[in-house]
Amino acid sequence: MSERRVARVQLESPVPQLDRLFDYAVPHPLVAEIGPGVRVKVPLRSAGRMMDAFVVDVVADDGSERPLSSVEAVVSPMPVLPERLYTLARRVADRAAGSVSDVLRLAVPKRMVRAEKAWAAASPPETPVVVPASLERTAQLLAAYPGLTAALDAGERLAVDAPPRPLPDLPRGAWADLLTAAAVHTLARGRSAILVVPDYRDQAQVLAALGELVSPDAVVRDDADQSGPARYGQYLRTLAPVPCIVVGRRSAVYAPAHDTGLVAIWDDGDSLLSEPLAPGVHARDAALVRQELEHSALMFAGHTRSTDVQRLVDVGYVRDIPQARRASPRVVLSATREGEQRQSRVPSSAFAAAREALQSGPVLVQVARPGYAPSLVCADCRRPARCPHCAGPLRAARPGATPVCAWCGRSAHAWACGHCGSTKLRMASSGSERTADELGRAFPNTRVIVADGAHPVAEVDATPALVIATRGAEPLARGGYRAVILLDGDRMLQNEALRIGEHCLRWWSNAAALAAPGAPVHLVGVAGPVARALATWTQPAYARAELADRGPLRMPPAVRVASIDGHARSVDTLLASLRENVPDLDALAVLGPVDTSESPDVATSRALVRFDYAHGRAVAEALRAGVIADALRARRPRKDRGPKPRSTLRVRLDIPEPDL
């Protein structure tokens, strides 16, 4: 009689009480097909339905003859969940008080049968070879950072300030070549590299740089822009036992590449690298967990330094690698001169710099918001104009157009001020389109290009043009912009957010890095620490000062912050359990709960928990246990005939800013 085999599976379910391994008996006809990493279908006894699952391990029965349900079917014999990926997903989920299935949903794409069969029929990929010319180019790029090559080989954690300049004749930043050089150096050592960038434009720059140094077979794309079969085929390529370079966005940090030797994160302060889906783990935190497991090199690169990375540098967990020869753009703090009108949006110095630069090439003008008039006010009392239906802000698409609500989209044909009764409106701000209109009249016979969310522009040529772009949407210019003017800086800093200074410095630094060497960068109407950090190009010093200010206030990233949302009674129960299980929390750790009820029938609330990094594991375990307990309580049958309660408790760790 043959020995019974038992498959330990991870269900593809976000239900918190199912976030563990389940044992299923392996039927004899499926023994040859079921192995670690394959997809299967298994019965869920309590619900009476079939569920998809990943086989994590197959072991021999312990001899207890316990009754086990059997695996129903094999969905795919392709082992798509290697042990290293499951271990990473488990560790990341535990740190964020989340479910493994939520992490795997981001890491493993959906199965595509045709792509899977094509991959199985194709020849195995060959080990990529880096030619001597590419190795020489890589060595030259890495030599600008003394000690960087040795640190990459030793698997250290690094913080690198990228060179803030574009390439002379290409629409590409020098930072892309730096990341590419580190990846190619790692590939030449026979190990894989993973490059994580915020958006598709950054990814295009890195792919273009890699195309000049390695063959296309060595590069794997990991992004949702590809078709389903293409993305699944690329994922199967990462599972092959040969090294590669993976280039993708935030979910690429989980790519199960063979023998990973480097994980590089570009511009970790970008909010696009923060995963909005549960469990909401930032790519930076996932990369730190992965480095701890795999002992690969980890590099954070950017034109500026986030306070999160600076904290790691200050405690000695990440090593700062400076350039041998520090380079910085020529930043000018432009202000309104004596005799000029105070309401002048572009000072005379910046205006003159733009006029001179337009004789030789393009000029970039960065603005805060898209559209024509993003906000309107009463012409008499200057109160903000609000929608009579939902009280949302009104805006105008063009001069003389009917105001439209930014929230509900309704037109305010017969608007009247609720304070003074006036029916006259005034434009209180200028968006990208209005700025283009105004500067187009100021610079006649000049090409004007608008680049924002509604008008995406990837790159512009080297001919003279005025490029009006919102922050983050600036196109690349071949050879760099001949001048950069940063408008609306004071308006950006007025945002009531904890990290607004940090974000503004990143937006302005990235725009300044698009300027050609020696070209002026005018920051208009801004003074103070953020402006000084940009002018002197000392972003790490600004991040260090921000950390020093946030420490006594117990604000992130000096401490970790978790948010708890749900029914008021569930939130109170979880907070009581947290205090009982983690007695080391200080008296001021919990903020709230505050009432967030939208209906008088259902009382909901929200609370924040601030805790030190040393208490991270205990707090995460306590919060996760509370979520599971609340979900189980919601499943219990009720004695009365009222509606069955539904679990609404949601927990998220490491929120970037506390916002009750």
C-alpha positions as CSV (number, residue, x, y, z in Angstrom):
1,M,0.0,0.0,0.0
2,S,1.5,3.3,-1.1
3,E,2.0,6.1,1.4
4,R,-0.5,8.9,1.4
5,R,0.8,12.3,0.2
6,V,-0.5,15.6,1.7
7,A,-0.5,18.9,-0.1
8,R,-0.2,22.0,2.0
9,V,-2.0,24.8,0.1
10,Q,-2.6,28.5,0.3
11,L,-6.1,29.4,-0.7
12,E,-6.6,32.4,-3.0
13,S,-9.0,34.1,-0.7
14,P,-8.8,37.5,1.1
15,V,-10.9,36.2,4.0
16,P,-8.7,36.8,7.0
17,Q,-9.6,33.5,8.8
18,L,-8.4,31.6,5.7
19,D,-5.0,33.1,5.7
20,R,-3.1,30.0,6.6
21,L,-2.0,26.7,5.1
22,F,-4.6,23.9,4.7
23,D,-3.8,20.2,4.3
24,Y,-5.4,18.2,1.5
25,A,-4.9,14.6,0.5
26,V,-3.4,14.1,-2.9
27,P,-5.4,11.5,-5.0
28,H,-3.2,8.8,-6.5
29,P,-4.0,9.8,-10.1
30,L,-2.7,13.4,-9.4
31,V,0.5,12.5,-7.5
32,A,2.7,13.0,-10.5
33,E,1.2,16.4,-11.4
34,I,1.0,18.0,-7.9
35,G,4.1,19.6,-6.6
36,P,5.2,22.8,-4.9
37,G,4.1,26.0,-6.8
38,V,1.3,24.5,-9.0
39,R,-2.3,25.8,-9.1
40,V,-5.0,23.5,-7.9
41,K,-8.7,23.4,-7.1
42,V,-9.7,22.3,-3.6
43,P,-13.1,22.0,-1.8
44,L,-13.9,24.3,1.0
45,R,-15.9,22.2,3.4
46,S,-17.5,25.0,5.4
47,A,-18.8,26.8,2.3
48,G,-19.4,23.9,0.1
49,R,-17.6,25.3,-2.9
50,M,-14.4,24.9,-4.9
51,M,-11.5,27.4,-4.5
52,D,-8.3,28.0,-6.3
53,A,-5.1,27.5,-4.3
54,F,-1.4,27.3,-4.6
55,V,0.5,24.2,-3.5
56,V,3.2,25.4,-1.1
57,D,4.6,22.0,-0.2
58,V,3.9,18.3,-0.6
59,V,4.7,16.1,2.4
60,A,4.2,12.5,3.5
61,D,1.2,11.8,5.8
62,D,2.2,11.9,9.5
63,G,0.3,8.6,10.0
64,S,-2.4,10.0,12.2
65,E,-5.1,8.9,9.6
66,R,-6.9,12.2,10.1
67,P,-9.8,12.8,7.7
68,L,-8.7,15.0,4.9
69,S,-10.5,16.4,1.9
70,S,-8.8,15.6,-1.4
71,V,-7.5,17.9,-4.1
72,E,-10.2,18.2,-6.7
73,A,-8.1,19.0,-9.8
74,V,-4.9,20.5,-11.1
75,V,-5.5,23.9,-12.7
76,S,-2.0,24.1,-14.2
77,P,1.1,21.8,-13.8
78,M,3.4,24.8,-14.2
79,P,5.0,25.7,-10.8
80,V,4.4,29.4,-10.7
81,L,4.9,29.9,-7.0
82,P,8.5,29.1,-6.0
83,E,9.3,28.8,-2.3
84,R,11.3,32.1,-2.3
85,L,8.2,34.1,-3.5
86,Y,5.9,32.5,-0.9
87,T,8.4,33.2,1.9
88,L,8.6,36.8,0.8
89,A,4.8,37.2,0.5
90,R,4.3,35.6,3.9
91,R,6.9,37.9,5.6
92,V,5.5,41.0,3.8
93,A,1.9,40.1,4.8
94,D,2.9,39.5,8.4
95,R,4.7,42.9,8.6
96,A,1.6,44.7,7.2
97,A,-1.0,42.7,9.2
98,G,-2.4,41.5,5.9
99,S,-3.1,38.3,3.9
100,V,-0.7,36.3,1.8
101,S,-3.3,35.9,-0.9
102,D,-3.4,39.7,-1.3
103,V,0.3,39.9,-1.8
104,L,0.3,36.9,-4.2
105,R,-2.5,38.6,-6.2
106,L,-0.1,41.4,-7.0
107,A,3.0,39.2,-7.6
108,V,1.6,36.3,-9.7
109,P,-0.4,37.2,-12.8
110,K,-3.4,35.4,-14.0
111,R,-2.9,32.2,-15.9
112,M,-3.0,32.4,-19.7
113,V,-3.3,28.9,-21.2
114,R,-2.0,29.8,-24.6
115,A,1.0,31.7,-23.2
116,E,1.8,28.8,-20.9
117,K,1.7,26.2,-23.7
118,A,3.9,28.4,-25.9
119,W,6.4,28.7,-23.1
120,A,6.4,25.0,-22.4
121,A,7.0,24.2,-26.1
122,A,9.8,26.8,-26.5
123,S,13.4,26.1,-25.9
124,P,14.8,27.1,-22.5
125,P,16.3,30.6,-22.4
126,E,20.1,30.8,-22.6
127,T,22.3,32.5,-20.0
128,P,22.8,36.1,-21.1
129,V,26.3,37.3,-21.9
130,V,27.5,40.8,-21.3
131,V,29.9,41.9,-24.0
132,P,33.2,43.6,-23.1
133,A,32.1,47.0,-24.5
134,S,29.1,47.0,-22.2
135,L,31.3,46.0,-19.2
136,E,33.6,48.9,-20.0
137,R,30.7,51.4,-20.2
138,T,29.3,50.0,-17.0
139,A,32.6,50.4,-15.1
140,Q,32.8,54.0,-16.3
141,L,29.4,54.9,-15.0
142,L,29.8,53.2,-11.6
143,A,33.3,54.8,-11.1
144,A,31.6,58.1,-10.5
145,Y,30.6,56.7,-7.1
146,P,33.7,55.5,-5.2
147,G,33.0,52.2,-3.5
148,L,29.7,51.6,-5.2
149,T,30.9,48.5,-7.2
150,A,32.3,46.8,-4.1
151,A,29.2,47.6,-2.2
152,L,27.0,46.0,-4.9
153,D,29.2,42.9,-4.9
154,A,29.0,42.7,-1.1
155,G,25.2,42.9,-1.0
156,E,24.9,46.1,1.0
157,R,22.0,48.5,1.4
158,L,22.8,51.8,-0.3
159,A,21.4,55.3,-0.8
160,V,22.6,57.0,-3.9
161,D,22.0,60.6,-5.2
162,A,21.6,60.3,-8.9
163,P,23.3,62.8,-11.3
164,P,20.7,65.6,-11.9
165,R,21.2,66.1,-15.6
166,P,19.9,64.7,-18.9
167,L,22.1,63.0,-21.5
168,P,23.6,65.3,-24.1
169,D,21.9,64.0,-27.2
170,L,19.2,61.6,-25.9
171,P,15.8,62.2,-24.3
172,R,16.9,60.3,-21.2
173,G,18.1,61.2,-17.7
174,A,21.6,60.3,-16.5
175,W,19.9,58.4,-13.6
176,A,18.6,55.8,-16.0
177,D,22.1,55.0,-17.1
178,L,23.2,54.7,-13.4
179,L,20.5,52.1,-12.6
180,T,21.3,50.3,-15.8
181,A,25.0,50.1,-15.0
182,A,24.3,48.6,-11.6
183,A,21.9,46.0,-13.2
184,V,24.3,45.1,-16.0
185,H,27.2,44.8,-13.5
186,T,25.1,42.4,-11.5
187,L,24.1,40.4,-14.6
188,A,27.7,40.1,-15.6
189,R,28.3,38.3,-12.2
190,G,25.7,35.7,-13.1
191,R,22.9,37.1,-10.9
192,S,19.6,38.8,-11.6
193,A,18.7,42.4,-11.0
194,I,15.3,44.0,-10.4
195,L,14.7,47.7,-11.2
196,V,11.5,49.3,-9.8
197,V,10.4,52.7,-11.1
198,P,7.2,54.7,-10.5
199,D,5.6,55.1,-13.9
200,Y,5.8,54.1,-17.6
201,R,8.0,57.0,-18.6
202,D,10.7,56.1,-16.1
203,Q,10.4,52.5,-17.3
204,A,10.8,53.6,-20.9
205,Q,14.0,55.4,-20.1
206,V,15.5,52.4,-18.3
207,L,14.5,50.0,-21.1
208,A,16.1,52.3,-23.7
209,A,19.3,52.4,-21.6
210,L,19.4,48.6,-21.2
211,G,18.9,48.2,-25.0
212,E,22.3,49.8,-25.5
213,L,24.1,47.4,-23.2
214,V,22.5,43.9,-23.2
215,S,20.4,41.8,-25.6
216,P,16.6,41.9,-25.4
217,D,16.5,38.3,-24.2
218,A,18.1,39.4,-20.9
219,V,15.4,42.0,-20.1
220,V,12.0,41.2,-18.6
221,R,9.2,43.7,-18.5
222,D,6.8,43.6,-15.5
223,D,3.9,46.0,-15.8
224,A,0.1,46.0,-16.4
225,D,0.4,47.8,-19.7
226,Q,1.2,44.5,-21.4
227,S,-1.6,42.1,-22.6
228,G,-2.4,39.3,-20.3
229,P,-0.6,36.6,-22.3
230,A,2.5,38.8,-22.7
231,R,2.7,39.6,-19.0
232,Y,2.2,36.0,-18.0
233,G,4.9,34.9,-20.5
234,Q,7.3,37.5,-19.0
235,Y,6.6,36.2,-15.5
236,L,7.4,32.6,-16.6
237,R,10.7,33.9,-17.9
238,T,11.6,35.1,-14.4
239,L,11.0,31.6,-13.1
240,A,13.7,30.1,-15.5
241,P,16.9,29.2,-13.7
242,V,19.0,31.8,-15.6
243,P,19.6,35.4,-14.6
244,C,17.8,38.3,-16.1
245,I,17.1,42.0,-15.5
246,V,13.5,42.8,-14.5
247,V,12.2,46.3,-15.1
248,G,8.8,47.2,-13.8
249,R,6.7,49.2,-11.4
250,R,5.7,48.7,-7.8
251,S,4.7,45.0,-8.1
252,A,7.9,44.2,-9.9
253,V,9.6,44.2,-6.4
254,Y,8.1,40.7,-6.0
255,A,9.4,39.2,-9.3
256,P,10.9,35.8,-8.5
257,A,14.0,36.2,-10.6
258,H,16.7,33.6,-10.4
259,D,19.4,34.3,-7.8
260,T,18.6,38.0,-7.3
261,G,21.7,40.1,-6.7
262,L,20.3,43.6,-6.8
263,V,17.0,45.3,-6.1
264,A,17.0,49.0,-7.1
265,I,14.2,51.5,-6.3
266,W,14.1,54.7,-8.2
267,D,12.5,57.8,-6.5
268,D,11.0,56.0,-3.6
269,G,9.2,59.2,-2.4
270,D,6.8,59.0,-5.4
271,S,3.3,58.1,-4.2
272,L,2.9,55.7,-7.2
273,L,5.2,53.2,-5.4
274,S,2.7,53.0,-2.6
275,E,0.3,50.1,-3.2
276,P,-3.3,51.2,-2.9
277,L,-4.6,47.7,-2.7
278,A,-4.6,45.6,0.5
279,P,-2.3,45.2,2.4
280,G,-1.0,48.5,1.1
281,V,2.8,47.7,1.3
282,H,5.1,50.3,-0.2
283,A,7.6,49.0,-2.7
284,R,10.4,50.3,-0.5
285,D,9.3,48.2,2.5
286,A,8.8,45.1,0.4
287,A,12.3,45.6,-1.0
288,L,13.7,45.9,2.5
289,V,12.1,42.6,3.5
290,R,13.3,40.9,0.4
291,Q,16.9,42.1,1.0
292,E,16.8,40.7,4.5
293,L,15.7,37.3,3.1
294,E,17.9,37.0,0.0
295,H,20.9,39.1,1.2
296,S,21.1,40.9,-2.2
297,A,22.2,44.4,-2.8
298,L,19.5,47.1,-2.3
299,M,19.9,50.5,-3.8
300,F,17.6,53.6,-3.3
301,A,18.4,56.2,-5.9
302,G,16.8,59.5,-6.6
303,H,17.3,63.2,-7.2
304,T,16.2,63.8,-3.7
305,R,16.1,61.9,-0.4
306,S,12.9,60.7,1.2
307,T,12.7,61.0,5.0
308,D,12.1,57.2,5.1
309,V,15.4,56.4,3.5
310,Q,17.1,59.2,5.4
311,R,16.0,57.5,8.7
312,L,17.6,54.3,7.6
313,V,20.8,56.1,6.8
314,D,20.8,57.9,10.1
315,V,20.4,54.6,12.1
316,G,23.2,53.0,10.0
317,Y,21.0,50.4,8.3
318,V,21.5,52.0,4.8
319,R,24.9,53.3,3.6
320,D,25.1,56.6,1.8
321,I,27.3,56.5,-1.3
322,P,28.1,60.1,-2.5
323,Q,29.5,61.0,-5.9
324,A,33.2,61.7,-6.3
325,R,32.4,65.0,-7.9
326,R,29.2,66.5,-6.8
327,A,27.1,68.1,-9.6
328,S,24.0,70.3,-9.2
329,P,21.7,72.4,-11.4
330,R,22.0,76.2,-11.4
331,V,19.0,77.2,-9.2
332,V,17.9,80.8,-8.9
333,L,15.4,81.9,-6.3
334,S,13.3,84.4,-8.3
335,A,11.2,87.0,-6.4
336,T,9.3,90.1,-7.4
337,R,11.6,93.0,-7.6
338,E,11.0,96.5,-6.4
339,G,8.7,98.3,-8.8
340,E,7.1,95.2,-10.2
341,Q,3.4,94.4,-9.5
342,R,3.0,92.0,-6.6
343,Q,0.4,90.0,-8.5
344,S,2.9,89.4,-11.3
345,R,3.1,85.6,-11.7
346,V,6.4,85.5,-13.6
347,P,9.1,87.9,-12.3
348,S,11.2,89.9,-14.7
349,S,14.3,87.8,-14.1
350,A,12.5,84.6,-14.9
351,F,10.8,86.2,-17.9
352,A,14.1,87.4,-19.2
353,A,15.7,84.0,-18.7
354,A,12.9,82.3,-20.7
355,R,13.2,84.9,-23.5
356,E,16.9,84.3,-23.8
357,A,16.7,80.5,-23.6
358,L,14.0,80.3,-26.3
359,Q,16.6,81.5,-28.8
360,S,18.4,78.1,-28.6
361,G,15.9,75.5,-27.4
362,P,12.8,74.5,-25.3
363,V,11.8,76.1,-22.0
364,L,9.9,74.2,-19.3
365,V,7.3,76.0,-17.1
366,Q,6.0,73.9,-14.3
367,V,2.6,74.8,-12.8
368,A,0.6,73.3,-9.9
369,R,-2.7,72.3,-11.5
370,P,-4.1,71.3,-14.9
371,G,-7.1,72.9,-16.7
372,Y,-7.8,76.6,-17.4
373,A,-9.2,78.0,-14.1
374,P,-9.1,75.2,-11.4
375,S,-10.8,77.4,-8.8
376,L,-13.2,80.4,-8.9
377,V,-14.1,83.0,-6.3
378,C,-16.8,85.6,-5.9
379,A,-15.7,88.8,-7.6
380,D,-17.0,91.0,-4.8
381,C,-16.2,89.2,-1.5
382,R,-13.5,86.8,-2.7
383,R,-15.1,83.8,-1.0
384,P,-14.5,80.5,-2.9
385,A,-17.3,79.7,-5.3
386,R,-19.2,76.6,-4.3
387,C,-21.7,74.3,-6.1
388,P,-25.3,74.9,-4.9
389,H,-25.9,71.2,-5.0
390,C,-23.0,69.5,-3.3
391,A,-20.8,72.5,-2.1
392,G,-17.9,71.4,-4.3
393,P,-15.5,73.9,-5.8
394,L,-16.4,75.5,-9.1
395,R,-14.0,75.7,-12.0
396,A,-14.0,77.0,-15.6
397,A,-12.8,75.2,-18.7
398,R,-12.2,78.4,-20.7
399,P,-12.9,82.2,-20.5
400,G,-16.6,82.9,-20.3
401,A,-17.5,79.3,-19.9
402,T,-20.3,78.2,-17.5
403,P,-18.8,77.1,-14.2
404,V,-18.8,73.4,-13.5
405,C,-18.5,71.6,-10.2
406,A,-15.3,69.7,-9.7
407,W,-17.1,67.1,-7.5
408,C,-20.5,66.4,-9.1
409,G,-19.9,67.8,-12.6
410,R,-23.1,69.9,-12.6
411,S,-23.1,73.2,-14.4
412,A,-23.9,76.3,-12.2
413,H,-25.8,78.4,-14.7
414,A,-27.5,80.7,-12.2
415,W,-24.8,80.8,-9.5
416,A,-25.0,83.3,-6.7
417,C,-22.6,83.8,-3.8
418,G,-24.0,82.4,-0.6
419,H,-22.3,85.1,1.4
420,C,-22.9,88.4,-0.4
421,G,-25.4,87.4,-3.1
422,S,-23.1,88.5,-6.0
423,T,-23.4,86.8,-9.3
424,K,-20.0,87.7,-10.6
425,L,-17.1,85.2,-10.7
426,R,-13.4,85.7,-10.7
427,M,-10.6,83.3,-11.7
428,A,-8.5,82.7,-8.5
429,S,-5.9,80.5,-10.1
430,S,-4.3,79.6,-13.4
431,G,-4.0,76.0,-14.6
432,S,-1.8,74.7,-17.3
433,E,-4.1,75.7,-20.2
434,R,-4.6,79.3,-18.9
435,T,-0.8,79.6,-18.3
436,A,-0.2,78.4,-21.8
437,D,-2.7,81.0,-23.1
438,E,-1.0,83.9,-21.1
439,L,2.6,83.0,-22.0
440,G,1.6,82.3,-25.6
441,R,0.6,86.0,-25.9
442,A,3.7,87.1,-24.0
443,F,5.9,85.1,-26.4
444,P,4.4,85.5,-29.9
445,N,5.5,83.2,-32.7
446,T,6.6,80.6,-30.2
447,R,5.4,77.1,-30.2
448,V,3.4,76.3,-26.9
449,I,3.0,72.7,-25.7
450,V,0.7,71.7,-22.8
451,A,1.6,68.5,-20.9
452,D,-0.7,67.3,-18.2
453,G,-3.0,64.4,-17.4
454,A,-5.4,65.3,-20.2
455,H,-2.5,66.0,-22.7
456,P,0.3,63.5,-22.1
457,V,3.5,64.3,-23.8
458,A,6.5,61.9,-23.5
459,E,9.2,64.0,-25.1
460,V,9.9,67.1,-27.1
461,D,12.7,67.9,-29.6
462,A,15.4,70.5,-29.2
463,T,13.7,73.2,-31.2
464,P,12.5,76.3,-29.3
465,A,9.2,75.8,-27.6
466,L,7.4,76.7,-24.4
467,V,6.4,73.6,-22.5
468,I,3.7,74.1,-19.8
469,A,3.5,71.0,-17.6
470,T,2.0,70.1,-14.3
471,R,4.2,68.6,-11.7
472,G,5.2,65.0,-12.6
473,A,4.0,65.3,-16.2
474,E,7.1,67.1,-17.6
475,P,8.2,65.6,-20.9
476,L,11.8,64.9,-21.7
477,A,13.7,67.3,-23.9
478,R,16.5,66.1,-26.2
479,G,19.7,67.6,-24.7
480,G,17.7,69.1,-21.8
481,Y,15.7,72.3,-21.4
482,R,17.5,75.6,-21.9
483,A,15.7,77.1,-18.9
484,V,13.2,75.8,-16.3
485,I,10.7,78.0,-14.5
486,L,8.9,76.6,-11.4
487,L,5.7,78.5,-10.8
488,D,3.0,78.2,-8.1
489,G,5.5,77.1,-5.5
490,D,3.8,79.0,-2.7
491,R,0.5,77.5,-3.7
492,M,2.0,74.0,-3.6
493,L,3.4,74.5,-0.1
494,Q,0.0,75.7,1.2
495,N,-1.3,72.1,1.0
496,E,-2.1,70.9,4.6
497,A,-0.1,67.7,4.5
498,L,2.7,66.5,6.7
499,R,5.0,65.7,3.8
500,I,4.2,68.6,1.6
501,G,7.6,70.2,1.9
502,E,9.2,66.8,1.1
503,H,6.9,66.4,-1.9
504,C,7.6,69.9,-3.3
505,L,11.3,69.4,-3.0
506,R,11.0,66.2,-5.0
507,W,8.8,67.7,-7.7
508,W,11.1,70.7,-8.1
509,S,14.3,68.6,-8.0
510,N,13.0,66.2,-10.7
511,A,12.1,69.2,-12.9
512,A,15.5,70.8,-12.3
513,A,17.2,67.6,-13.3
514,L,15.6,68.1,-16.8
515,A,17.6,71.3,-17.4
516,A,20.6,71.2,-19.7
517,P,24.0,71.6,-17.9
518,G,24.4,75.3,-16.9
519,A,20.8,76.2,-17.8
520,P,19.0,78.4,-15.2
521,V,16.3,76.9,-13.0
522,H,14.1,79.7,-11.5
523,L,12.0,78.9,-8.4
524,V,9.5,81.7,-8.3
525,G,8.2,83.2,-5.1
526,V,9.4,80.6,-2.5
527,A,11.7,81.1,0.4
528,G,12.5,79.1,3.5
529,P,14.1,75.7,4.1
530,V,12.7,74.0,1.0
531,A,13.9,76.7,-1.3
532,R,17.4,76.7,0.3
533,A,17.6,72.9,0.0
534,L,16.8,73.2,-3.7
535,A,19.2,76.1,-4.3
536,T,22.1,74.5,-2.6
537,W,21.1,71.0,-3.8
538,T,21.3,69.6,-0.2
539,Q,18.2,67.4,-0.1
540,P,19.6,64.9,2.4
541,A,20.2,67.7,4.8
542,Y,16.5,68.8,4.5
543,A,15.3,65.2,5.0
544,R,17.5,65.0,8.1
545,A,16.0,68.3,9.5
546,E,12.5,67.1,8.8
547,L,13.2,63.9,10.8
548,A,14.5,65.9,13.7
549,D,11.3,67.9,13.7
550,R,9.0,64.9,13.5
551,G,10.7,62.8,16.2
552,P,9.4,64.7,19.2
553,L,6.0,65.0,17.6
554,R,5.8,61.2,17.0
555,M,5.1,61.6,13.3
556,P,6.1,59.2,10.5
557,P,8.6,58.0,9.6
558,A,10.1,58.6,13.0
559,V,7.4,56.1,14.2
560,R,5.1,53.7,12.4
561,V,1.4,54.5,12.2
562,A,-1.5,52.1,11.7
563,S,-5.1,53.1,10.9
564,I,-8.1,51.1,12.1
565,D,-11.5,51.6,10.4
566,G,-14.8,49.9,11.0
567,H,-17.9,49.6,13.2
568,A,-17.4,51.6,16.3
569,R,-17.8,48.6,18.6
570,S,-15.3,46.5,16.5
571,V,-12.7,49.4,16.6
572,D,-13.1,49.7,20.4
573,T,-12.7,45.9,20.9
574,L,-9.6,45.9,18.8
575,L,-8.0,48.8,20.6
576,A,-8.7,47.1,24.0
577,S,-7.1,43.9,22.7
578,L,-4.1,45.8,21.4
579,R,-3.5,47.5,24.7
580,E,-3.7,44.1,26.5
581,N,-1.4,42.3,24.1
582,V,1.2,45.0,23.6
583,P,1.5,46.6,27.1
584,D,4.7,48.5,26.1
585,L,2.7,51.0,24.0
586,D,2.8,54.4,25.6
587,A,-0.2,56.3,26.8
588,L,-0.3,58.6,23.7
589,A,0.0,55.8,21.2
590,V,-3.7,55.7,20.2
591,L,-5.3,58.7,18.6
592,G,-9.1,58.6,18.5
593,P,-11.3,56.8,17.8
594,V,-13.3,59.5,16.0
595,D,-16.8,59.1,14.6
596,T,-16.9,58.6,10.8
597,S,-20.5,57.6,10.5
598,E,-22.2,58.5,7.3
599,S,-25.6,57.1,8.4
600,P,-27.3,57.2,11.8
601,D,-28.1,53.5,11.5
602,V,-24.5,52.4,11.4
603,A,-21.9,53.8,13.8
604,T,-18.4,53.7,12.4
605,S,-15.2,55.1,13.7
606,R,-11.5,55.4,13.0
607,A,-8.4,55.4,15.1
608,L,-4.7,55.7,14.6
609,V,-1.9,53.9,16.5
610,R,1.6,55.2,16.7
611,F,4.3,52.8,17.7
612,D,8.1,52.4,17.6
613,Y,9.7,50.1,15.0
614,A,10.8,47.8,17.8
615,H,7.1,47.1,18.6
616,G,6.3,46.5,14.9
617,R,5.9,42.7,15.0
618,A,3.9,42.6,18.2
619,V,1.5,45.4,17.0
620,A,1.1,43.7,13.6
621,E,0.3,40.3,15.2
622,A,-2.2,41.9,17.6
623,L,-4.0,43.8,14.9
624,R,-4.2,40.8,12.6
625,A,-5.6,38.7,15.4
626,G,-8.2,41.3,16.0
627,V,-9.2,41.4,12.4
628,I,-9.6,37.6,12.3
629,A,-11.6,37.6,15.6
630,D,-13.9,40.3,14.2
631,A,-14.4,38.3,11.0
632,L,-15.3,35.2,13.0
633,R,-17.7,37.0,15.2
634,A,-19.5,38.3,12.0
635,R,-20.0,34.6,10.9
636,R,-21.7,33.5,14.1
637,P,-25.4,32.9,13.9
638,R,-27.6,35.4,15.6
639,K,-30.4,34.5,18.0
640,D,-32.7,37.3,16.8
641,R,-33.9,37.6,13.2
642,G,-32.2,40.9,12.5
643,P,-29.8,41.4,9.6
644,K,-26.6,39.4,10.0
645,P,-23.6,41.8,10.9
646,R,-20.9,42.1,8.3
647,S,-17.2,42.5,9.2
648,T,-16.0,46.0,8.1
649,L,-12.9,46.2,10.2
650,R,-9.9,47.3,8.1
651,V,-6.4,47.7,9.2
652,R,-3.5,49.4,7.4
653,L,0.0,49.8,8.6
654,D,2.6,52.4,7.6
655,I,0.3,55.0,6.4
656,P,2.4,57.9,5.1
657,E,0.5,60.6,7.0
658,P,-1.8,60.5,10.0
659,D,-5.2,61.9,8.9
660,L,-8.1,61.5,11.2
